[in-house]
């Protein structure tokens, strides 16, 4: 079973970036002696998914930091518009349920949802976000790009599994989604007895939802 994990830093008022995608407010919390759990986290990740704006932001840092792990970039643009891609990176405009089914078929164990808030909202809306690891930074931004983009969501419950305060003042909290009795609206759960290949075939025949063609933000 593939677990989708949203590991992200947020401000005290719930923003993951400034209004224009700025991340410089995080630099004051960089510490050579404390990576806030990142090294242990990335060691257990075998796939990634992100929106196009997040992909562009990561690529702007220079060397692609994720090796050859398979990475899905949600974008409605032509793949050629992304230019030369790092190893393992594949653009897609498929809906979240189909992407998640592909992870299952590939045998991926843990996939990191790198960002941004709109991509996180797409997977949350579909009931596919299994774990949240949120690093709350003691900074108030006042405005910016939210942890989750606004939208209509079915209620989903998460249980706090662990919380740790780091010397930097950042508090890292891990929350795990409780098993839902019903699939959220818009994403029907596959009937019992349908295997992953049959589910993939059925979803390939389905038209893409409007959510798949929305611009993907940071």
N, CA, C and O of each residue as an XYZ file, in Angstrom:
872
protein
N       0.843     -1.191      0.000
C       0.000      0.000      0.000
C       0.882      1.245      0.000
O       1.760      1.383      0.852
N       0.656      2.144     -0.940
C       1.439      3.366     -1.016
C       0.889      4.410     -0.059
O      -0.316      4.656     -0.031
N       1.771      5.028      0.730
C       1.389      6.121      1.611
C       1.846      7.432      0.992
O       3.013      7.580      0.629
N       0.928      8.384      0.872
C       1.258      9.709      0.364
C       1.451     10.643      1.551
O       0.570     10.777      2.400
N       2.624     11.290      1.601
C       3.020     12.095      2.756
C       3.268     13.536      2.319
O       4.029     13.785      1.384
N       2.635     14.462      2.987
C       2.850     15.892      2.744
C       3.775     16.410      3.826
O       3.335     16.698      4.939
N       5.064     16.530      3.505
C       6.077     17.051      4.425
C       6.357     18.485      4.005
O       6.840     18.730      2.899
N       6.051     19.437      4.890
C       6.053     20.834      4.467
C       6.296     21.744      5.667
O       5.948     21.404      6.798
N       6.892     22.895      5.408
C       7.039     23.924      6.432
C       5.938     24.970      6.248
O       5.614     25.354      5.124
N       5.372     25.422      7.363
C       4.346     26.454      7.314
C       4.652     27.530      8.356
O       5.301     27.272      9.370
N       4.166     28.741      8.079
C       4.281     29.828      9.047
C       3.231     29.655     10.136
O       2.379     28.770     10.052
N       3.294     30.500     11.155
C       2.305     30.426     12.229
C       0.891     30.660     11.715
O      -0.072     30.130     12.268
N       0.767     31.459     10.649
C      -0.562     31.727     10.107
C      -0.894     30.859      8.899
O      -1.783     31.198      8.118
N      -0.188     29.742      8.741
C      -0.609     28.717      7.796
C      -0.192     28.902      6.361
O      -0.828     28.351      5.463
N       0.879     29.678      6.112
C       1.362     29.856      4.752
C       2.658     29.084      4.529
O       3.490     28.974      5.428
N       2.818     28.547      3.304
C       4.025     27.782      2.980
C       5.002     28.597      2.135
O       6.134     28.174      1.902
N       4.564     29.753      1.684
C       5.406     30.657      0.895
C       4.774     32.046      0.944
O       3.607     32.201      1.304
N       5.571     33.055      0.572
C       5.039     34.405      0.498
C       4.079     34.557     -0.663
O       3.880     33.609     -1.423
N       3.480     35.728     -0.820
C       2.488     35.948     -1.882
C       3.011     35.661     -3.284
O       2.246     35.250     -4.156
N       4.301     35.873     -3.509
C       4.904     35.602     -4.816
C       5.743     34.330     -4.803
O       6.594     34.129     -5.670
N       5.500     33.481     -3.820
C       6.248     32.236     -3.730
C       7.560     32.356     -2.985
O       8.386     31.446     -3.050
N       7.776     33.468     -2.270
C       9.044     33.676     -1.580
C       9.257     32.646     -0.466
O       8.340     32.302      0.280
N      10.498     32.170     -0.385
C      10.879     31.207      0.648
C      12.022     31.726      1.521
O      12.531     30.994      2.370
N      12.428     32.980      1.321
C      13.574     33.515      2.045
C      13.339     33.599      3.550
O      14.298     33.629      4.321
N      12.075     33.639      3.981
C      11.774     33.701      5.411
C      12.198     32.439      6.159
O      12.277     32.435      7.387
N      12.470     31.370      5.410
C      12.913     30.117      6.030
C      14.414     30.094      6.287
O      14.891     29.292      7.090
N      15.154     30.954      5.623
C      16.616     30.881      5.697
C      17.148     31.111      7.098
O      18.184     30.555      7.461
N      16.466     31.912      7.887
C      16.922     32.204      9.245
C      16.905     30.970     10.142
O      17.496     30.975     11.222
N      16.230     29.920      9.699
C      16.088     28.717     10.531
C      16.975     27.565     10.055
O      16.919     26.467     10.608
N      17.785     27.813      9.039
C      18.733     26.789      8.588
C      19.795     26.570      9.657
O      20.398     27.523     10.151
N      20.015     25.327     10.003
C      21.032     24.989     11.008
C      21.838     23.807     10.510
O      21.281     22.807     10.057
N      23.148     23.929     10.599
C      24.013     22.847     10.159
C      23.877     21.623     11.051
O      24.116     20.500     10.610
N      23.494     21.837     12.302
C      23.430     20.729     13.262
C      22.035     20.146     13.420
O      21.839     19.255     14.247
N      21.046     20.628     12.642
C      19.674     20.126     12.788
C      18.926     20.324     11.478
O      18.634     21.452     11.081
N      18.618     19.214     10.809
C      17.872     19.307      9.541
C      16.376     19.098      9.738
O      15.632     18.939      8.770
N      15.936     19.100     11.004
C      14.516     18.984     11.346
C      13.893     17.682     10.821
O      12.713     17.631     10.476
N      14.717     16.646     10.772
C      14.231     15.315     10.403
C      14.252     15.012      8.923
O      13.783     13.953      8.506
N      14.792     15.926      8.106
C      14.714     15.742      6.656
C      15.499     14.523      6.177
O      14.993     13.756      5.358
N      16.717     14.328      6.666
C      17.556     13.227      6.174
C      16.883     11.878      6.410
O      16.850     11.030      5.519
N      16.351     11.686      7.607
C      15.662     10.424      7.899
C      14.413     10.284      7.041
O      14.089      9.191      6.578
N      13.717     11.391      6.833
C      12.494     11.349      6.033
C      12.796     10.969      4.589
O      12.181     10.042      4.061
N      13.716     11.653      3.945
C      13.969     11.425      2.519
C      14.546     10.045      2.271
O      14.385      9.493      1.182
N      15.220      9.475      3.271
C      15.780      8.132      3.122
C      14.683      7.092      2.930
O      14.928      6.036      2.346
N      13.474      7.378      3.415
C      12.371      6.429      3.294
C      11.417      6.743      2.159
O      10.355      6.128      2.064
N      11.771      7.693      1.286
C      10.899      8.108      0.188
C      11.369      7.472     -1.121
O      12.550      7.535     -1.462
N      10.434      6.858     -1.850
C      10.815      6.261     -3.139
C      10.051      6.844     -4.316
O      10.111      6.298     -5.417
N       9.328      7.950     -4.107
C       8.653      8.644     -5.196
C       8.229     10.021     -4.734
O       8.122     10.274     -3.534
N       7.984     10.922     -5.691
C       7.586     12.287     -5.367
C       6.484     12.756     -6.305
O       6.340     12.253     -7.419
N       5.701     13.739     -5.831
C       4.719     14.401     -6.682
C       4.685     15.866     -6.286
O       4.790     16.197     -5.104
N       4.538     16.753     -7.277
C       4.525     18.180     -6.999
C       3.833     18.920     -8.135
O       3.668     18.386     -9.232
N       3.430     20.157     -7.857
C       2.898     21.012     -8.887
C       4.021     21.630     -9.702
O       5.190     21.588     -9.318
N       3.638     22.204    -10.834
C       4.657     22.750    -11.723
C       5.434     23.899    -11.073
O       6.654     23.976    -11.216
N       4.737     24.792    -10.360
C       5.432     25.920     -9.752
C       6.451     25.447     -8.725
O       7.540     26.012     -8.623
N       6.103     24.415     -7.967
C       7.060     23.850     -7.020
C       8.241     23.237     -7.748
O       9.388     23.398     -7.331
N       7.958     22.529     -8.845
C       9.036     21.952     -9.650
C       9.985     23.035    -10.141
O      11.203     22.875    -10.060
N       9.445     24.125    -10.645
C      10.287     25.212    -11.148
C      11.101     25.828    -10.018
O      12.263     26.183    -10.214
N      10.502     25.958     -8.835
C      11.218     26.529     -7.695
C      12.374     25.629     -7.262
O      13.472     26.110     -6.982
N      12.122     24.321     -7.208
C      13.185     23.385     -6.823
C      14.295     23.391     -7.860
O      15.474     23.409     -7.506
N      13.933     23.376     -9.130
C      14.937     23.335    -10.179
C      15.786     24.611    -10.191
O      16.955     24.577    -10.577
N      15.200     25.727     -9.768
C      15.933     26.996     -9.746
C      17.050     26.988     -8.707
O      17.972     27.800     -8.783
N      16.973     26.071     -7.733
C      18.020     25.999     -6.719
C      19.332     25.458     -7.277
O      20.388     25.629     -6.670
N      19.262     24.803     -8.438
C      20.468     24.248     -9.048
C      20.352     22.752     -9.235
O      19.439     22.282     -9.915
N      21.256     22.001     -8.646
C      21.296     20.548     -8.795
C      20.004     19.917     -8.284
O      19.556     20.209     -7.175
N      19.411     19.046     -9.104
C      18.186     18.336     -8.697
C      18.490     17.489     -7.465
O      19.370     16.630     -7.521
N      17.782     17.709     -6.348
C      18.187     17.090     -5.081
C      17.633     15.693     -4.792
O      17.921     15.126     -3.738
N      16.837     15.128     -5.719
C      16.116     13.899     -5.390
C      16.620     12.668     -6.129
O      15.952     11.634     -6.149
N      17.792     12.779     -6.733
C      18.355     11.634     -7.440
C      17.473     11.190     -8.591
O      16.917     12.015     -9.316
N      17.350      9.886     -8.753
C      16.558      9.334     -9.849
C      15.219      8.784     -9.378
O      14.597      7.986    -10.078
N      14.776      9.198     -8.212
C      13.454      8.783     -7.752
C      12.401      9.208     -8.774
O      12.497     10.306     -9.323
N      11.412      8.379     -9.041
C      10.343      8.809     -9.955
C       9.602     10.000     -9.367
O       9.293     10.028     -8.176
N       9.321     10.974    -10.208
C       8.677     12.209     -9.758
C       7.622     12.620    -10.766
O       7.911     12.737    -11.956
N       6.404     12.840    -10.300
C       5.307     13.283    -11.151
C       5.102     14.785    -10.941
O       4.946     15.240     -9.808
N       5.102     15.547    -12.025
C       4.886     16.987    -11.971
C       3.533     17.288    -12.592
O       3.334     17.072    -13.788
N       2.596     17.791    -11.780
C       1.257     18.088    -12.276
C       1.289     19.398    -13.051
O       1.630     20.450    -12.510
N       0.931     19.314    -14.317
C       0.954     20.496    -15.174
C      -0.011     20.290    -16.334
O      -0.124     19.188    -16.872
N      -0.705     21.358    -16.714
C      -1.593     21.259    -17.872
C      -0.884     21.720    -19.145
O      -1.479     21.687    -20.223
N       0.371     22.147    -19.040
C       1.131     22.616    -20.194
C       1.717     21.440    -20.966
O       1.774     20.317    -20.465
N       2.145     21.711    -22.177
C       2.829     20.700    -22.957
C       4.127     20.294    -22.257
O       4.847     21.160    -21.761
N       4.443     18.993    -22.207
C       5.678     18.551    -21.544
C       6.924     19.277    -22.039
O       7.850     19.520    -21.266
N       6.950     19.622    -23.323
C       8.132     20.284    -23.880
C       8.371     21.650    -23.246
O       9.491     22.159    -23.281
N       7.318     22.257    -22.659
C       7.470     23.581    -22.050
C       8.311     23.530    -20.784
O       8.783     24.562    -20.307
N       8.502     22.325    -20.237
C       9.308     22.177    -19.026
C      10.796     22.088    -19.332
O      11.623     22.119    -18.420
N      11.137     21.978    -20.598
C      12.546     21.886    -20.970
C      13.127     20.524    -20.634
O      12.400     19.546    -20.467
N      14.465     20.476    -20.536
C      15.149     19.221    -20.194
C      14.803     18.834    -18.763
O      14.928     19.649    -17.849
N      14.370     17.601    -18.567
C      13.914     17.150    -17.260
C      14.973     16.306    -16.562
O      15.704     15.569    -17.224
N      15.069     16.399    -15.241
C      15.964     15.529    -14.485
C      15.532     14.065    -14.636
O      14.386     13.799    -15.000
N      16.429     13.120    -14.363
C      16.072     11.697    -14.461
C      14.869     11.363    -13.579
O      14.804     11.779    -12.422
N      13.929     10.616    -14.128
C      12.780     10.152    -13.352
C      11.597     11.092    -13.325
O      10.530     10.715    -12.841
N      11.752     12.313    -13.832
C      10.666     13.301    -13.780
C       9.734     13.117    -14.971
O      10.186     13.027    -16.113
N       8.436     13.063    -14.702
C       7.449     12.907    -15.766
C       6.268     13.848    -15.531
O       5.605     13.755    -14.499
N       5.998     14.753    -16.477
C       4.829     15.625    -16.358
C       3.548     14.813    -16.528
O       3.532     13.803    -17.232
N       2.479     15.259    -15.878
C       1.195     14.581    -16.009
C       0.067     15.558    -15.738
O       0.218     16.496    -14.956
N      -1.075     15.330    -16.396
C      -2.294     16.056    -16.045
C      -3.393     15.061    -15.667
O      -4.576     15.400    -15.691
N      -3.003     13.842    -15.322
C      -3.975     12.843    -14.910
C      -4.525     13.173    -13.525
O      -3.885     13.874    -12.741
N      -5.710     12.662    -13.239
C      -6.320     12.950    -11.961
C      -5.618     12.180    -10.843
O      -4.992     11.151    -11.099
N      -5.718     12.671     -9.602
C      -4.983     12.066     -8.494
C      -5.209     10.568     -8.306
O      -4.265      9.837     -8.005
N      -6.442     10.102     -8.479
C      -6.714      8.682     -8.255
C      -5.955      7.798     -9.235
O      -5.501      6.713     -8.871
N      -5.818      8.247    -10.451
C      -5.088      7.465    -11.447
C      -3.593      7.474    -11.166
O      -2.920      6.456    -11.327
N      -3.076      8.618    -10.749
C      -1.657      8.697    -10.381
C      -1.377      7.773     -9.200
O      -0.387      7.042     -9.200
N      -2.255      7.808     -8.190
C      -2.068      6.962     -7.010
C      -2.138      5.485     -7.373
O      -1.395      4.676     -6.817
N      -3.024      5.123     -8.300
C      -3.110      3.736     -8.734
C      -1.815      3.297     -9.415
O      -1.399      2.148     -9.267
N      -1.183      4.187    -10.148
C       0.099      3.876    -10.784
C       1.164      3.622     -9.737
O       1.977      2.712     -9.898
N       1.180      4.414     -8.653
C       2.144      4.170     -7.585
C       1.970      2.770     -7.004
O       2.943      2.062     -6.744
N       0.710      2.389     -6.807
C       0.443      1.048     -6.275
C       0.975     -0.018     -7.230
O       1.603     -0.987     -6.804
N       0.719      0.171     -8.515
C       1.166     -0.809     -9.505
C       2.691     -0.912     -9.549
O       3.235     -1.976     -9.847
N       3.376      0.189     -9.254
C       4.838      0.206     -9.257
C       5.432     -0.314     -7.959
O       6.639     -0.542     -7.874
N       4.592     -0.503     -6.946
C       5.084     -0.998     -5.665
C       5.764      0.061     -4.811
O       6.563     -0.267     -3.934
N       5.452      1.341     -5.063
C       6.048      2.396     -4.245
C       5.458      2.352     -2.839
O       4.262      2.120     -2.666
N       6.304      2.577     -1.842
C       5.857      2.494     -0.448
C       5.474      3.851      0.120
O       4.419      3.997      0.737
N       6.337      4.850     -0.092
C       6.070      6.185      0.437
C       6.381      7.225     -0.632
O       7.485      7.272     -1.173
N       5.385      8.055     -0.923
C       5.534      9.116     -1.916
C       5.419     10.455     -1.196
O       4.509     10.661     -0.393
N       6.338     11.351     -1.486
C       6.346     12.677     -0.865
C       5.611     13.663     -1.756
O       5.986     13.861     -2.911
N       4.580     14.273     -1.228
C       3.942     15.393     -1.891
C       4.737     16.634     -1.479
O       4.618     17.119     -0.354
N       5.543     17.132     -2.405
C       6.475     18.212     -2.089
C       5.746     19.555     -2.002
O       6.144     20.414     -1.214
N       4.709     19.752     -2.779
C       3.971     21.003     -2.799
C       3.395     21.230     -4.185
O       3.623     20.437     -5.098
N       2.661     22.298     -4.337
C       2.342     23.255     -3.284
C       0.934     23.040     -2.753
O       0.399     21.932     -2.778
N       0.342     24.150     -2.265
C      -0.950     24.065     -1.614
C      -2.088     23.609     -2.508
O      -3.021     22.960     -2.035
N      -2.029     23.938     -3.788
C      -3.098     23.511     -4.693
C      -2.990     22.016     -4.992
O      -3.998     21.311     -5.043
N      -1.771     21.546     -5.186
C      -1.571     20.110     -5.406
C      -1.984     19.324     -4.168
O      -2.621     18.277     -4.280
N      -1.623     19.828     -2.984
C      -2.025     19.171     -1.739
C      -3.545     19.130     -1.615
O      -4.111     18.130     -1.172
N      -4.202     20.220     -2.007
C      -5.667     20.264     -1.928
C      -6.312     19.250     -2.868
O      -7.328     18.646     -2.525
N      -5.728     19.060     -4.051
C      -6.270     18.075     -4.994
C      -6.276     16.677     -4.386
O      -7.276     15.964     -4.461
N      -5.153     16.291     -3.782
C      -5.063     14.951     -3.211
C      -5.867     14.832     -1.923
O      -6.431     13.774     -1.643
N      -5.928     15.910     -1.133
C      -6.753     15.887      0.078
C      -8.222     15.737     -0.290
O      -8.946     14.969      0.344
N      -8.667     16.465     -1.307
C     -10.063     16.407     -1.727
C     -10.454     14.988     -2.128
O     -11.606     14.587     -1.962
N      -9.504     14.234     -2.652
C      -9.771     12.863     -3.098
C      -9.559     11.825     -2.005
O      -9.704     10.628     -2.253
N      -9.218     12.268     -0.799
C      -9.007     11.333      0.306
C      -7.752     10.502      0.168
O      -7.703      9.368      0.644
N      -6.723     11.054     -0.484
C      -5.514     10.288     -0.780
C      -4.304     10.722      0.045
O      -3.219     10.163     -0.114
N      -4.473     11.700      0.916
C      -3.349     12.211      1.698
C      -3.296     11.469      3.030
O      -4.090     11.729      3.935
N      -2.346     10.538      3.133
C      -2.311      9.617      4.266
C      -1.626     10.193      5.497
O      -1.993      9.860      6.624
N      -0.644     11.044      5.293
C       0.171     11.504      6.421
C       0.587     12.955      6.195
O       0.927     13.351      5.080
N       0.554     13.724      7.253
C       1.032     15.105      7.230
C       2.215     15.225      8.176
O       2.121     14.830      9.338
N       3.315     15.760      7.696
C       4.442     16.117      8.554
C       4.625     17.612      8.372
O       5.166     18.065      7.364
N       4.171     18.368      9.350
C       4.122     19.823      9.225
C       5.125     20.444     10.184
O       5.038     20.262     11.398
N       6.079     21.179      9.622
C       7.052     21.917     10.425
C       6.538     23.341     10.578
O       6.558     24.115      9.621
N       6.077     23.690     11.774
C       5.528     25.019     12.017
C       6.655     25.948     12.448
O       7.291     25.752     13.484
N       6.882     26.960     11.627
C       7.985     27.906     11.827
C       7.465     29.104     12.613
O       6.422     29.651     12.256
N       8.157     29.534     13.675
C       7.655     30.637     14.503
C       7.808     32.003     13.831
O       8.483     32.897     14.341
N       7.169     32.132     12.690
C       7.156     33.384     11.928
C       5.740     33.633     11.435
O       5.072     32.719     10.952
N       5.286     34.878     11.558
C       3.973     35.284     11.058
C       4.192     36.030      9.746
O       4.856     37.067      9.729
N       3.640     35.514      8.647
C       3.841     36.146      7.350
C       2.791     37.205      7.022
O       3.103     38.202      6.370
N       1.574     37.005      7.458
C       0.523     37.972      7.188
C      -0.212     37.744      5.873
O      -1.384     38.099      5.739
N       0.472     37.157      4.915
C      -0.136     36.846      3.613
C       0.773     35.844      2.918
O       1.950     35.720      3.256
N       0.217     35.130      1.944
C       1.040     34.163      1.223
C       0.215     33.060      0.608
O      -0.997     33.181      0.427
N       0.897     31.995      0.296
C       0.270     30.823     -0.316
C       0.003     29.781      0.766
O       0.900     29.391      1.513
N      -1.231     29.349      0.829
C      -1.697     28.550      1.962
C      -1.218     27.100      1.904
O      -0.877     26.571      0.846
N      -1.206     26.489      3.071
C      -0.862     25.074      3.202
C      -1.748     24.231      2.293
O      -1.269     23.297      1.651
N      -3.034     24.555      2.236
C      -3.995     23.945      1.319
C      -4.760     25.060      0.616
O      -5.249     25.988      1.260
N      -4.859     24.966     -0.694
C      -5.669     25.935     -1.431
C      -7.123     25.793     -1.011
O      -7.565     24.706     -0.641
N      -7.863     26.887     -1.068
C      -9.263     26.863     -0.670
C     -10.075     25.960     -1.583
O      -9.760     25.816     -2.765
N     -11.117     25.354     -1.035
C     -11.977     24.476     -1.825
C     -12.968     23.765     -0.928
O     -12.957     23.932      0.291
N     -13.826     22.969     -1.546
C     -14.805     22.185     -0.800
C     -14.195     20.825     -0.473
O     -13.763     20.094     -1.365
N     -14.165     20.499      0.816
C     -13.554     19.261      1.264
C     -14.521     18.498      2.165
O     -15.230     19.094      2.976
N     -14.540     17.189      2.016
C     -15.247     16.356      2.971
C     -14.420     16.305      4.258
O     -13.190     16.320      4.194
N     -15.070     16.246      5.423
C     -14.316     16.159      6.674
C     -13.417     14.921      6.687
O     -13.837     13.829      6.304
N     -12.186     15.110      7.129
C     -11.249     14.007      7.262
C     -10.506     14.178      8.583
O     -10.063     15.276      8.918
N     -10.374     13.092      9.325
C      -9.763     13.142     10.652
C      -8.343     12.608     10.600
O      -8.048     11.622      9.924
N      -7.473     13.287     11.333
C      -6.077     12.879     11.456
C      -5.723     12.748     12.930
O      -6.230     13.487     13.775
N      -4.851     11.801     13.221
C      -4.399     11.570     14.591
C      -2.956     12.016     14.735
O      -2.104     11.653     13.923
N      -2.678     12.807     15.772
C      -1.312     13.250     16.040
C      -0.490     12.069     16.545
O      -0.784     11.499     17.595
N       0.542     11.709     15.788
C       1.380     10.578     16.166
C       2.641     11.008     16.906
O       3.140     10.291     17.773
N       3.149     12.189     16.553
C       4.401     12.634     17.173
C       4.548     14.139     16.980
O       4.131     14.685     15.959
N       5.142     14.800     17.963
C       5.432     16.218     17.846
C       6.749     16.491     18.569
O       6.992     15.991     19.668
N       7.588     17.294     17.926
C       8.918     17.560     18.506
C       9.294     19.021     18.280
O       9.185     19.544     17.171
N       9.738     19.666     19.355
C      10.242     21.032     19.249
C      11.752     20.985     19.047
O      12.466     20.343     19.817
N      12.232     21.657     18.018
C      13.654     21.674     17.701
C      14.308     22.935     18.276
O      13.622     23.912     18.575
N      15.654     22.909     18.432
C      16.352     24.083     18.980
C      16.088     25.369     18.208
O      16.177     26.455     18.779
N      15.768     25.267     16.926
C      15.480     26.440     16.110
C      14.158     27.099     16.489
O      13.884     28.226     16.078
N      13.345     26.403     17.265
C      12.006     26.881     17.590
C      10.930     26.277     16.710
O       9.742     26.457     16.977
N      11.324     25.563     15.668
C      10.373     24.904     14.777
C       9.790     23.670     15.467
O      10.513     22.883     16.078
N       8.486     23.519     15.357
C       7.805     22.341     15.907
C       7.363     21.465     14.744
O       6.603     21.905     13.881
N       7.836     20.231     14.721
C       7.495     19.287     13.656
C       6.465     18.295     14.185
O       6.722     17.568     15.145
N       5.310     18.276     13.553
C       4.203     17.409     13.980
C       3.872     16.417     12.883
O       3.778     16.782     11.711
N       3.696     15.164     13.267
C       3.320     14.099     12.338
C       1.900     13.653     12.645
O       1.587     13.265     13.770
N       1.039     13.714     11.626
C      -0.361     13.323     11.777
C      -0.698     12.283     10.732
O      -0.270     12.386      9.582
N      -1.468     11.278     11.129
C      -1.826     10.174     10.242
C      -3.338     10.160     10.061
O      -4.096     10.304     11.020
N      -3.757      9.984      8.817
C      -5.186      9.982      8.509
C      -5.871      8.748      9.073
O      -5.383      7.629      8.917
N      -6.997      8.960      9.725
C      -7.801      7.840     10.198
C      -8.525      7.216      9.014
O      -8.898      7.913      8.071
N      -8.723      5.899      9.062
C      -9.405      5.208      7.968
C     -10.807      5.772      7.812
O     -11.574      5.842      8.772
N     -11.136      6.178      6.570
C     -12.450      6.753      6.297
C     -13.454      5.645      6.033
O     -13.151      4.659      5.360
N     -14.645      5.820      6.568
C     -15.700      4.826      6.341
C     -16.200      4.892      4.910
O     -16.636      3.884      4.353
N     -16.139      6.086      4.308
C     -16.616      6.270      2.945
C     -15.599      7.075      2.167
O     -14.866      7.886      2.733
N     -15.557      6.844      0.857
C     -14.700      7.661      0.006
C     -15.277      9.059     -0.089
O     -16.498      9.209     -0.150
N     -14.417     10.117     -0.104
C     -14.922     11.487     -0.241
C     -15.674     11.663     -1.555
O     -15.427     10.932     -2.513
N     -16.597     12.635     -1.607
C     -17.347     12.878     -2.848
C     -16.416     13.139     -4.016
O     -15.409     13.834     -3.882
N     -16.767     12.567     -5.172
C     -15.960     12.798     -6.367
C     -14.942     11.713     -6.628
O     -14.374     11.642     -7.718
N     -14.703     10.861     -5.639
C     -13.734      9.780     -5.813
C     -14.315      8.503     -5.240
O     -14.124      8.217     -4.058
N     -15.012      7.736     -6.043
C     -15.624      6.509     -5.566
C     -14.569      5.481     -5.246
O     -13.624      5.288     -6.011
N     -14.726      4.820     -4.112
C     -13.815      3.745     -3.768
C     -14.063      2.562     -4.698
O     -15.214      2.292     -5.041
N     -12.999      1.835     -5.124
C     -13.203      0.696     -5.999
C     -13.913     -0.421     -5.263
O     -13.602     -0.673     -4.099
N     -14.850     -1.097     -5.894
C     -15.561     -2.189     -5.230
C     -14.601     -3.276     -4.785
O     -13.558     -3.494     -5.402
N     -14.963     -3.950     -3.713
C     -14.139     -5.044     -3.213
C     -13.942     -6.091     -4.301
O     -14.869     -6.434     -5.034
N     -12.712     -6.589     -4.389
C     -12.420     -7.641     -5.350
C     -11.838     -7.142     -6.648
O     -11.380     -7.947     -7.458
N     -11.837     -5.815     -6.882
C     -11.240     -5.283     -8.102
C      -9.752     -5.077     -7.864
O      -9.372     -4.341     -6.953
N      -8.909     -5.706     -8.658
C      -7.475     -5.570     -8.456
C      -6.972     -4.299     -9.109
O      -7.715     -3.610     -9.807
N      -5.696     -3.992     -8.875
C      -5.145     -2.721     -9.303
C      -5.135     -2.588    -10.824
O      -5.360     -1.492    -11.337
N      -4.881     -3.671    -11.560
C      -4.835     -3.571    -13.010
C      -6.211     -3.248    -13.574
O      -6.333     -2.453    -14.506
N      -7.259     -3.871    -13.003
C      -8.614     -3.590    -13.470
C      -9.003     -2.164    -13.143
O      -9.661     -1.493    -13.938
N      -8.587     -1.694    -11.954
C      -8.880     -0.324    -11.569
C      -8.198      0.658    -12.510
O      -8.793      1.657    -12.913
N      -6.954      0.374    -12.856
C      -6.234      1.230    -13.802
C      -6.954      1.289    -15.142
O      -7.120      2.361    -15.725
N      -7.383      0.116    -15.627
C      -8.066      0.081    -16.907
C      -9.350      0.859    -16.884
O      -9.676      1.558    -17.844
N     -10.098      0.745    -15.780
C     -11.354      1.476    -15.674
C     -11.125      2.973    -15.658
O     -11.864      3.726    -16.293
N     -10.093      3.414    -14.927
C      -9.849      4.847    -14.825
C      -9.291      5.421    -16.118
O      -9.514      6.595    -16.414
N      -8.572      4.620    -16.892
C      -8.089      5.121    -18.177
C      -9.261      5.473    -19.093
O      -9.147      6.351    -19.949
N     -10.388      4.782    -18.908
C     -11.539      5.039    -19.776
C     -12.359      6.232    -19.298
O     -13.189      6.760    -20.039
N     -12.119      6.662    -18.033
C     -12.868      7.780    -17.496
C     -12.325      9.097    -18.043
O     -11.113      9.232    -18.204
N     -13.179     10.061    -18.329
C     -12.678     11.391    -18.707
C     -12.013     12.048    -17.517
O     -12.354     11.762    -16.369
N     -11.072     12.923    -17.786
C     -10.412     13.649    -16.712
C     -11.396     14.618    -16.086
O     -12.254     15.179    -16.769
N     -11.264     14.810    -14.781
C     -12.107     15.783    -14.103
C     -11.564     17.184    -14.331
O     -10.442     17.364    -14.805
N     -12.385     18.174    -13.982
C     -11.947     19.571    -14.124
C     -10.720     19.838    -13.286
O      -9.876     20.656    -13.653
N     -10.613     19.139    -12.136
C      -9.484     19.390    -11.252
C      -8.160     19.102    -11.950
O      -7.153     19.731    -11.626
N      -8.135     18.168    -12.899
C      -6.883     17.814    -13.552
C      -6.374     18.922    -14.456
O      -5.182     18.956    -14.761
N      -7.229     19.821    -14.892
C      -6.808     20.845    -15.821
C      -6.679     22.215    -15.166
O      -6.437     23.208    -15.852
N      -6.839     22.280    -13.846
C      -6.608     23.539    -13.156
C      -5.110     23.820    -13.126
O      -4.310     22.885    -13.077
N      -4.711     25.113    -13.155
C      -3.292     25.426    -13.003
C      -2.800     24.921    -11.657
O      -3.504     25.043    -10.655
N      -1.610     24.359    -11.625
C      -1.053     23.853    -10.380
C      -0.132     24.916     -9.798
O       0.827     25.344    -10.439
N      -0.440     25.336     -8.570
C       0.283     26.429     -7.945
C       1.328     25.885     -6.988
O       1.362     24.686     -6.713
N       2.180     26.765     -6.480
C       3.212     26.366     -5.526
C       2.586     25.991     -4.190
O       3.299     25.627     -3.255
